[in-house]
Amino acid sequence: MSRKPVVAGQFYPASSSQLRAMIEQLVDEKGAKEDVIGLVLPHAGYIYSGPVAGAVISRIKFKDTFIIMGPNHTGRGKPLSIMTQGTWETPLGEVEIDSELGKQILATSSYLQEDEVAHQYEHSIEVQLPFLQYFKPNIKIVPIVLAYSSGAVYKEIGKELAKAVKDLNKEVVIIASSDMTHYEPQESAQRKDTQAIEAILDLNEDELLKRVDELNISMCGYAPTISLISAAKELEATGAELVKYQTSGDSSGDYSSVVGYAGIIITRMSPLTKLAKKTVETYVKEGKTPQSEELTPEMKLKAGVFVSIHKLGELRGCIGTFEPVKDNVAEEIIANAVSSATRDPRFPPIAPNELKDLDYSVDVLTTPVPIDSQDQLDPKKYGVIVECGMRRGLLLPDLEGVDSVDYQIDICRQKAGILPDEPINLYRFEVRRYK
């Protein structure tokens, strides 16, 4: 089957040139890209929800295949349906269904059924495709439509998706297509949507379902979102971020009756951060350090590394090396993870009962470069080292609450015991931050 577009000329331009020009205005092609497991994206007309969808799509590293789950607005077809073969057409060309993955999902699932009818006039998947094609014309998709069922079923579908993905060792991005509150005043919509978004950011599908039910939140794609969260947790999701939220009123100027749009990314833990986490847990529980297993390309490098540990959002330990002292980044991570957990003089050693509440990040430093003036610093982009004789203080870049160069330097002086009137040498460096 070749599924033809049904909302071209309504939700987005029917002309390929006009559509491409419109998307170009809604995305940031030069933005930093992240490795993500999944997304929550709105599916309204581009003039309303396009800025939110564009902001999210601009943030992601593209994979070859996208599993796209949408709600059933039409009532047609089987309630829990999947297409495993054929193509979808938009003004930007055809998108092929990933039949291998689609058939694996169908074989794995106890609930999904092969069906084209539910997809024929459903817009919630279609409107996502031009954004994806704009960045990667040769993507493949697996389209799934979820109508009414139970939360338990939606969660199980998510687990089945994850199993199929892992069985085939596929790199995919899973999209839950959903608008938020429908046709309520701006204040009411924002209040309700905030409750739903908080549950999604906590990766808590049960709480999302509870809030949708108890607060009567008219979030059309809550079912796909529950399945997404369930799948993401099976695929080692570590967190979620609200990229952008707005309502139709922000485009129309009419705030008396709006629809809410949220753009959310769900991220995975990097191999470097996994190593830091494994190291801390092994050392705290057993008093041993793990051996680094197969090294990723980033782990094979030599560089200074800082390991930061947070507990419930508050710093719990941060120790690192200005320059490499080990044979590779993996060994730097292991050594500094143990130090962050047990030897940071600002905190007592981490206890076993704290492990479940900890989050980790790993900063890999470039080689520090001497600079002539603090005018060459930027607290968001560059970390700084302040040196006076043998005393050196370091501060990482892009830290919450550190928004000026003077403040950066002042903190470094304090850390190194350098007085305000003592002469200093300055160095700057950049980091690649892994979470």
C-alpha positions in Angstrom: 0.0 0.0 0.0 1.1 3.5 -0.7 -0.5 5.7 1.9 -1.3 9.1 0.3 -1.2 12.4 2.3 -4.5 13.4 3.7 -3.7 16.8 5.4 -1.3 18.3 2.9 -2.6 21.7 2.1 -4.4 21.9 5.5 -1.9 21.1 8.3 1.1 22.0 6.2 1.7 23.2 2.6 1.0 20.9 -0.3 3.8 22.4 -2.4 7.2 20.7 -1.7 9.0 24.0 -2.1 6.7 25.9 0.2 6.8 23.0 2.7 10.6 22.9 2.7 10.7 26.7 3.1 8.3 26.6 6.0 10.2 23.9 7.9 13.5 25.8 7.3 12.0 28.6 9.3 11.0 26.3 12.2 14.2 24.4 12.7 17.8 25.1 13.8 20.0 23.1 11.4 23.2 24.1 13.3 22.0 23.1 16.8 23.9 20.6 18.9 22.5 17.0 18.4 21.8 14.5 21.1 21.5 10.7 21.1 17.8 10.2 22.1 15.6 7.2 22.7 12.3 8.9 22.1 10.4 12.1 21.6 7.0 13.5 22.4 5.9 15.7 19.5 2.7 17.6 18.7 0.7 17.0 15.5 -1.3 20.1 14.9 -1.1 22.5 11.9 2.4 23.7 11.5 1.5 27.4 12.1 0.4 26.3 15.6 2.6 23.4 16.7 5.5 23.7 14.2 7.8 25.8 16.4 7.6 23.1 19.1 8.1 20.2 16.7 10.9 22.0 15.0 12.8 22.8 18.2 12.8 19.2 19.2 13.7 17.7 15.8 16.6 20.1 15.7 18.1 18.6 18.8 18.3 14.9 17.8 20.9 12.7 16.2 19.0 10.9 13.4 18.7 7.2 13.2 17.6 5.2 10.1 14.3 4.2 11.5 11.6 6.0 13.5 8.8 4.1 15.3 5.9 6.6 15.3 2.9 6.0 17.5 -0.2 8.2 17.2 -3.7 8.2 18.7 -6.7 7.2 16.7 -8.8 10.4 15.9 -11.0 8.8 13.3 -12.3 5.7 15.0 -11.5 3.6 11.9 -9.8 0.3 11.8 -8.5 -2.0 14.5 -7.9 -0.3 17.9 -4.2 -1.3 18.2 -2.8 -1.3 14.7 0.5 -1.5 12.9 1.5 -1.3 9.3 4.5 -3.5 8.4 4.8 -2.9 4.7 4.3 -0.2 2.1 5.2 3.5 1.8 3.8 6.8 3.1 3.8 9.7 0.7 4.3 13.4 1.5 5.0 16.4 -0.7 8.7 15.8 0.1 8.6 12.2 -1.3 8.0 8.7 -0.2 8.9 7.1 3.2 9.4 3.4 3.3 8.1 1.3 6.1 10.8 -0.7 7.9 9.2 -4.1 7.2 11.9 -6.1 9.1 11.3 -4.2 12.3 7.5 -3.9 11.8 7.1 -7.6 11.4 9.4 -8.3 14.4 7.2 -6.0 16.5 4.0 -7.6 15.2 5.4 -11.1 16.0 6.5 -10.0 19.5 3.3 -8.2 20.4 0.3 -9.8 22.1 -1.9 -6.8 21.2 -0.9 -5.1 17.9 -2.7 -6.2 14.7 -1.8 -5.6 11.1 -4.2 -3.0 9.7 -4.1 -0.2 7.1 -7.6 1.2 7.7 -6.8 2.9 11.0 -3.9 4.7 9.3 -5.7 5.8 6.1 -7.1 9.1 7.3 -5.2 9.5 10.6 -3.1 12.7 10.6 -1.1 12.2 13.8 1.7 10.2 12.1 1.6 12.0 8.8 2.4 15.5 10.1 5.7 14.2 11.7 7.1 12.9 8.4 8.0 16.2 6.6 10.1 17.3 9.6 12.0 14.0 9.5 12.4 14.0 5.7 13.8 17.5 5.8 16.8 16.3 7.8 17.1 12.8 6.4 15.2 12.0 3.2 15.8 8.2 3.3 14.4 7.5 6.8 12.2 4.5 7.4 9.2 4.3 9.7 7.1 1.9 11.6 3.6 3.4 12.0 1.4 2.4 15.0 -2.0 3.7 16.0 -3.3 3.2 19.5 -7.0 3.6 20.3 -8.7 3.0 23.6 -7.4 0.3 25.9 -6.0 0.0 29.4 -2.8 1.5 30.9 -1.5 -2.0 31.4 -1.9 -2.8 27.7 -0.1 0.4 26.7 2.8 -0.4 29.0 3.1 -3.9 27.7 3.1 -2.6 24.1 6.0 -0.4 25.0 7.9 -3.3 26.5 7.2 -5.4 23.4 8.5 -2.6 21.2 11.7 -2.5 23.2 12.1 -6.2 23.0 11.8 -6.2 19.2 14.3 -3.4 18.9 16.8 -5.2 21.1 16.2 -8.6 19.4 17.2 -7.0 16.0 19.8 -4.8 17.6 18.2 -1.8 15.9 19.1 1.9 16.4 15.7 3.7 16.4 14.0 6.7 17.7 10.5 6.2 19.1 8.0 9.1 18.7 4.8 9.5 20.6 2.6 11.9 18.6 0.4 13.9 21.0 -1.1 17.3 21.5 -1.8 18.3 25.1 -5.0 20.0 26.6 -7.6 20.8 24.0 -9.9 23.9 23.9 -9.6 25.3 27.4 -8.5 28.8 28.5 -4.8 29.4 28.5 -4.4 29.3 32.3 -6.3 26.1 32.7 -4.5 24.4 29.8 -1.1 25.4 31.2 -1.9 24.2 34.7 -3.1 20.8 33.5 -0.3 20.3 30.9 2.3 21.1 33.6 1.0 18.2 35.6 1.1 15.8 32.6 4.6 17.0 31.6 6.0 16.6 35.1 4.9 12.9 35.0 6.5 12.4 31.6 9.8 14.0 32.7 9.8 11.7 35.7 9.4 8.8 33.2 6.4 7.7 35.3 3.7 6.3 33.0 1.4 5.3 35.9 1.4 8.8 37.3 0.7 10.2 33.8 -2.3 8.0 33.4 -3.5 8.9 36.9 -3.2 12.6 36.3 -4.9 12.4 32.8 -7.8 10.6 34.4 -8.1 12.5 37.7 -7.5 16.0 36.2 -9.5 15.3 33.0 -6.6 16.2 30.8 -7.6 16.0 27.2 -4.2 14.9 26.0 -5.1 12.9 22.8 -1.8 10.9 22.7 -1.5 9.8 26.3 -1.6 6.2 25.1 1.4 6.5 22.8 3.2 8.5 25.4 2.7 5.7 28.0 4.0 3.2 25.5 6.9 5.4 24.8 7.9 5.8 28.4 7.6 2.0 29.0 9.7 1.3 26.0 12.3 3.9 26.9 12.9 2.5 30.3 13.5 -0.9 28.8 16.0 0.8 26.5 17.9 2.3 29.4 16.5 5.8 29.4 18.0 8.0 32.0 16.0 11.2 31.8 13.8 13.5 29.9 13.8 17.2 29.0 11.1 19.6 28.1 12.5 21.4 25.0 9.6 23.7 24.3 5.9 24.3 25.4 3.4 26.7 23.9 -0.2 26.8 23.0 -2.2 27.7 19.9 -2.9 31.1 21.6 0.8 31.9 21.1 0.2 31.8 17.4 -3.4 33.0 17.1 -3.4 35.6 19.9 -6.7 34.0 21.1 -6.1 32.7 24.6 -9.8 32.0 25.5 -9.7 28.5 24.0 -6.3 26.9 23.3 -4.6 23.6 22.5 -1.3 22.9 24.3 1.8 21.6 22.6 4.8 20.0 24.4 8.1 18.9 22.8 10.0 16.4 25.0 13.2 14.4 24.4 14.0 11.2 26.3 17.7 10.5 26.6 19.9 7.4 27.2 22.9 7.1 29.4 26.2 7.4 27.5 28.8 4.5 27.8 31.1 6.9 29.7 28.4 7.7 32.3 27.5 4.1 32.6 31.1 3.3 33.5 31.1 6.0 36.2 27.8 4.7 37.6 29.0 1.1 37.6 32.3 2.1 39.2 30.6 4.0 42.1 28.0 1.2 42.7 30.7 -1.5 42.6 33.0 0.4 44.9 30.4 1.4 47.4 28.8 -2.0 47.6 31.9 -4.3 47.3 35.0 -2.0 47.9 36.3 -3.0 44.5 36.7 -1.1 41.2 35.3 -2.7 38.0 37.5 -3.5 35.0 36.7 -1.4 32.0 35.3 -3.7 29.3 35.2 -3.0 25.6 36.3 0.6 25.1 34.3 3.0 22.9 36.4 5.4 20.7 35.9 8.2 23.3 37.2 5.9 26.1 40.4 5.2 24.2 41.5 8.8 24.2 43.8 10.5 26.7 42.3 13.5 28.4 41.5 15.1 31.8 38.2 13.9 33.1 35.8 15.1 35.8 33.1 12.9 37.3 30.1 14.7 38.9 27.6 13.0 41.1 24.2 14.6 42.0 21.7 13.4 44.6 18.1 14.5 44.0 19.4 17.5 42.0 22.1 18.6 44.5 25.8 18.1 44.1 27.1 15.1 46.0 30.6 14.8 44.7 32.9 16.1 41.9 36.5 15.2 41.5 38.6 15.2 38.4 42.0 15.6 36.7 43.0 18.8 34.9 45.1 16.8 32.5 45.4 13.0 31.8 47.2 10.9 34.4 46.0 7.5 33.2 46.5 5.6 30.0 43.0 6.4 28.7 39.7 8.1 29.4 38.1 4.9 30.8 40.8 4.6 33.5 40.4 8.3 34.3 36.7 7.8 34.8 37.1 4.8 37.1 39.7 6.6 39.3 37.8 9.9 39.4 34.4 8.2 40.0 35.8 6.5 43.1 37.3 9.8 44.3 34.0 11.7 43.7 32.0 9.1 45.7 34.4 8.8 48.6 37.1 11.5 48.7 35.4 14.8 48.0 36.3 16.8 51.1 33.0 18.7 51.0 30.9 15.5 51.5 30.9 12.3 53.5 31.5 9.1 51.5 28.4 7.8 49.6 26.5 5.1 51.4 24.8 2.1 49.8 21.3 3.4 50.6 22.0 6.6 48.5 22.9 4.8 45.3 19.3 4.7 44.0 19.0 8.5 44.2 22.2 9.4 42.3 22.7 10.9 38.9 26.1 11.1 37.1 27.8 13.2 34.4 31.2 12.9 32.9 33.2 15.9 31.5 36.1 15.1 29.2 38.4 18.1 28.9 40.3 19.5 26.0 44.0 20.5 26.7 44.0 23.7 28.7 45.3 26.7 26.6 46.9 29.8 28.2 45.1 33.1 27.5 46.2 36.7 27.9 42.9 38.2 29.1 39.7 37.2 30.8 38.0 38.8 27.7 38.8 35.5 26.0 36.6 33.6 28.4 32.9 32.7 28.2 31.3 30.9 31.3 28.9 29.0 29.1 31.5 27.7 26.6 34.8 27.6 28.4 36.0 26.2 31.7 38.8 28.1 33.4 41.9 27.3 35.3 43.4 30.0 37.6 47.1 29.5 38.5 49.3 31.2 41.0 52.6 29.4 41.5 51.8 25.8 42.4 48.2 26.6 43.3 45.6 26.0 40.7 41.8 26.2 40.8 39.5 24.8 38.1 35.9 25.4 37.2 33.9 23.6 34.6 31.8 25.5 32.0 28.1 25.9 31.8 27.3 25.5 35.5 24.0 26.7 37.0 24.3 30.1 38.6 27.7 30.8 37.2 26.9 33.4 34.5 29.9 35.8 34.5 33.7 35.5 34.0 34.4 37.4 37.2 32.4 34.9 39.2 34.2 32.0 37.5 37.6 33.4 38.4 36.5 34.3 41.9 35.4 30.7 42.5 38.6 29.4 41.2 40.6 31.7 43.4 38.7 30.5 46.5 39.2 26.8 45.5 42.9 27.3 45.2 43.4 29.6 48.1 44.5 32.4 45.9 43.9 35.9 47.4 42.0 38.5 45.3 45.1 40.7 44.9 47.5 38.0 43.9 48.6 37.9 40.3 47.3 34.9 38.3 47.8 33.1 35.0 44.6 32.0 33.2 43.9 29.0 31.1 40.7 28.0 29.3 39.4 24.6 28.1 36.3 23.1 26.6 34.5 20.0 27.7 32.3 17.3 26.2 29.7 16.5 28.7 28.2 13.0 28.9 25.1 12.2 30.9 
